[in-house]
Amino acid sequence: MSEQFSNQGGVSNSDPNPLVRWATSKFLCAVSDSKQRAKKRIKQERARQKSAAGHVVEYFHQVDDGYSHLAAQLLSALAERYDIELVCHLVSDQKDDNAPEPELLQRLSRYDAFHVAPDYGLNFPEHSEEPQAALVDRATAILASQDSATFIQCAAEVGDALWSDNQQAMQTLVEQYGGASEQLVADKLTAGNARRKQLNHYSGAMFYYAGEWYWGVDRLYHLEQRLAQLGADNRPDSPLLVPRPTVESGPHKDNGQLTLEIYPSLRSPYTAIGFDPAVKLARETGVNLVVKPVLPMVMRGVPATREKGLYIFTDVAREAPSLGMPFGNIYDPIGEPIRRAYSLFPWAREQGKEVELISSFLSCAFADGINTNNNRGLKKVVERAGLDWHQAEQIVGNSDWQEELEANRIELYQAGLWGVPAFRLLNEHGEQILALWGQDRLWLFAREIQRQLEKRQ
């Protein structure tokens, strides 16, 4: 773990003033508004038709990124299925405030890709270590020498050779497709990074179409649905290439031997739409449920950029309907509202209401537009959770919770995670079976719970 992250304990006291909080909240509501998104899409499509242009999808590939290799395996199918021009760019990882810990992200991309690939019908070998630098260089040289058409044809093959550490296969691909000079590789990466920055993004494995970003295979269904609505689907009666996996509790029920740990943050929009479904999964499958809240990263001194925030809130607004979760009427709870709510967490847990407190706060802040920065708003949170406000008033604002949340943060990083909501599935001995972050991994935890329970049958 880097020093930057291992030393981020403590609580930031920097809070926005009421006017800034209100203005930020209004802006986030506008960013998350589905009606506004629909209007922008109509405007984009009218402009495309007026210019007689085709549907252009841009793809940004990072060679040493596990998520990019998953996406590469779908490029040919995507280009064939939809009436699009698929333009491919090479990019490198971005070492700035958008990705403050890129080595952790790359490690997670390999672990995560290995676990999700089979259920997506894709391939990714278990690969705990970074890919060999020499193979990364050769893979990059091959792809840098391609135009978009041949890039689409060979990207998956190149990735297969890279991630299987197959030097002979990589040499065969060099002979078949050629390789770019160091200067051309540098030029291609510079151009790809510049184009990505121009379009206000920062990650690899990203698709861009008409004003919106789509992250890898996990968000491809949004892009597919959008293209289909525009009449660009060549096989409209066929299933999507990558439908969103559903969260299914399954037939097998646990007797309390498995444990699902949830690490929520009260300022995380992904937590806002993922917390209740995670609780529902735990309760329906009978696994033990343990809630371990953490402070928002920005309250721990980790910077948050405008472009990252914009992408997250627009992405969550698209994701929420797929989980049946309300989202978008936002009153930013950053700072004091979160500290006050967390000060009530140990008390709520004593009454068996810690889940209800977290759920209530998230729905008030992200779905109901309630200002939790005053007693009137916090009272609504408390009472919706089935707790007594008069008791809460007596203890709110204490600092008893801080050590516990710091311990949760350390535990989270030791598991190789840092984003929220994060989840860990443990066996009856408290040993980790699976640890991932993101509400879009709940389906994988549901399937893993069933696999574990099937072993006992």
Number of C-alpha atoms within 10 A of each C-alpha: 12 9 7 11 18 12 12 17 18 14 16 15 11 11 14 15 8 10 9 12 19 16 13 16 22 17 15 21 23 18 20 23 18 16 10 12 18 11 11 15 16 12 12 15 16 12 13 15 11 9 9 9 10 12 19 15 17 21 28 27 29 22 26 26 25 26 28 26 30 25 25 28 22 19 20 18 12 20 16 14 18 19 17 17 15 23 18 22 24 26 26 18 19 16 12 12 13 18 18 16 17 14 15 16 19 18 18 22 19 24 22 20 23 20 19 20 16 11 12 17 10 15 19 22 15 14 17 11 10 14 17 13 11 11 21 21 15 20 25 27 23 26 28 24 18 19 12 17 14 14 23 23 15 21 25 21 17 27 26 20 20 25 23 15 16 13 15 10 16 23 17 12 19 18 11 11 18 15 20 20 12 13 10 14 20 17 14 21 20 16 15 21 23 14 17 22 13 10 14 15 20 23 21 27 23 23 23 20 17 16 11 15 23 19 21 22 26 19 20 23 17 20 18 20 15 15 17 17 11 11 12 18 21 12 12 13 7 9 8 17 15 17 16 17 14 15 18 16 20 14 10 17 17 19 11 13 14 24 24 25 21 23 26 26 25 28 25 22 23 25 27 30 29 26 26 20 18 25 18 12 23 25 15 16 22 20 22 18 19 17 18 20 24 25 28 20 19 14 21 17 17 14 14 14 12 11 14 16 14 16 18 16 22 21 21 20 24 16 20 19 12 11 15 10 17 15 27 24 21 26 25 27 26 22 21 18 24 20 23 21 22 28 20 22 19 15 18 22 14 9 10 11 18 21 18 20 23 26 23 21 28 27 22 23 28 27 19 16 19 22 21 24 20 12 15 11 17 24 18 19 26 24 16 17 19 15 19 13 16 11 10 19 14 9 14 19 17 13 13 14 18 18 12 13 19 18 14 18 24 18 15 22 15 12 16 17 22 23 20 28 28 26 27 21 22 20 17 11 9 11 12 14 15 19 21 25 22 14 23 21 22 23 20 19 25 19 17 16 29 19 13 15 18 12 7 8 6
